[in-house]
Amino acid sequence: MSTQTLAGGRYRVADVLGRGGMAVVYLARDDELDRPVAIKVLAGHLADDPAFRDRFVREARLAAGLSHPNVVQVYDAGEDDGNPYIVMEYVAGRSLADELDLESPLDPARVVDLGVQVCAGLEHAHATGLVHRDIKPGNLLLGESGTVKIADFGIARAAETTRLTQMGSVLGTAAYLSPEQALGEEVTAAADIYSFGCVLYESLTGRTPYVFQTLAELAVKQREEPIRPLRELRPEISEGLEAVVMQSLARNPEYRPRSAAMLGQGLAETAPDGVTRPLPEASGVRASDVHTQPLRRPTAAHAKGRGLDRRILIAAVLALLVLAAIVIAVVARSGGSDNGSGGGTPAAKVEPVEQTGDPGTDAKNLADWLRSNSG
């Protein structure tokens, strides 16, 4: 379709941002509000399907109710010459798919930062009753400021009403489908958690959890083939990060994190230096009906901190014992000279405490010394 203006001339098209099997995305100018916008126009062969067109516009209007820093804002939706379109916030930058094409795998700290942001956006959407259904690198936009925004809530759900999900042209999207989606079962927020787990896995390893040629092969692998643990592919990844990502990829939705917020919090706990962005707040909406808690494994930083606290405690006790030993030695020396010079029995020689360099052993040796010399 050759598009110069939309909505009676309000939006002036400037350039094509991207083309896909379902839509074309244009960079345009909103003349009324004087700002750049992104306009997604539904592909002609899909626009001819009245049910799909109506669902597309209806879901876009629902998505317009979302307002969160990590979700692309939907400004408007409508039709122009029979072609449905969505007017969205323009995000200057590139998608995570573009980023992975240039650099893969990504640094784990960067993946955690991106992950916490995406989980915050998903939690907000899930709290309003919206499930994305098509979380993949191409729908995660990386702004120039470092903010990640989730795109395409409207078009994702509308796609489920067509046979498009059975075609070979969506094999790339299928790589991120949850097992329940691939089988046509009920889709809940847990499906988004699985899909985002696939994104995390790919960002950390450079490959998706399953490699396949057909949708039938994917279904078999999801049912029968375990996913290779992250650390088999990239040993430098921490055990904590591996545990969180692998749990999000559980075949059974009941064993995944209960919510996007809990997944985000689990990711944040694996950051060695902490995270500087706000953590997603749990809304009370569970990704599934299960009551299990996300897997929590202590990170190396946590273990190091506990070991340091123990050494500080031992050192403090040792210092107190040394002070007590000094007091006893002074009292003993004073007692030996109470009778004046030249008189009485010479004080017995006090042997020094044996030092080993180990705080625990030194504390025990000092305790034995005190018992032997305090009589």
C-alpha positions, 0 to 999 in steps of 0.5 A: 500500500502506498501511504502518504497520510492517514486519518484525514491527513493528521499523520504524515508518513516520512519513512518505512521503519520495518516490514513483516508478514503481518504489517508495515511500520512507518515513521510518521509525524502527528501534525496535531500534536507535533511529535513523531509517531510509529504507525503499524498498518495491517497487511492487505491480505489480513485486512480483508478478513473482517474478523481479524480486522475487528479483533486487531483494532479492538485489542489495540484499543485495550492496549492503549489503556496501558501506561508504563515506562516499559510498554510502548504507548498506543496513542490511536487506532482506526482505519484508513481506506479499509486498512486498520492501523495503530499509532504508537509511541516512536522509540528511537533506537533498535530492537533486541533482535537487531542487537543480537544480530550485531552482538551475541551473546550479551553480557549477563549484567546487561541481560539482567538489566534488560530482564528486570525492565521487561518483567516490570512492563509485563507485570503491569500488562498482566495486572490489567488482564492483557497477555502479550502472547508474542514476546520475542526479541523483535518486540522488545525495543531498546531506547537510546536512554537504555530503557526497554519497551514492549511493543505489539500488544494489539497485533499479538493477540489478534494473530491468534485468530488466524491460521498464520501461526500454522505457517512456516513463515512464523517459525522464527516467532514459534521459537518463543512459543510456550508449550501450551500455546503450541498445543492450542491450550489455554494461554495465561500470563505464564505463557509470556513468562516462558516466552521471555525465558526463551529471550533470556536464554538466547540473549545469554547463549546466542541460541534459542532453547530448541533448534527445529525445522518445523512446528511439528518438530518443535512440539515433539522437542518441547514434550520430550527433549530437555533444554540444555542448562545455560552453564553447559553452553556458557560456564561463566554464567552464575548458578543463580542466573541459570536457576532463574532462567531455567525455571521460567522455561519449565514445561509445566506452567505451574513450575514457572515463577508465579508472576513476571514480578517474581521473575524480575526479582529473581533476576535482580538477585543474581546481579553481583552489584545490584540493579539500579532500576526499580524492581517490578512490584507484584500486583497479586496476579499470578501467572498460573494457579500454583503457589510455589515460590521461584527457585532461589539459589545463593549467589557467590556475592551472598556466600562471600558476604556471609563468610566475611560476616563470620570472620568479623565475628571471630576476630571480634571475639578473639580481640576480647579474649586477647584483652582479657589475657593482657589484664590477667597477665598484668594482675599476675605480675602485680601479685608477684611483687606485692611483698616488696623487692627481694622478698617472696616467691618469684612469679612463674613465667607465663608462656605466650599463646600459640598463634596459627593465623587461623581465627578459629584455631587462635580463639580456641588456643587463647581460651585454653591459655586463659583456663591454664593461667587464670588459676 
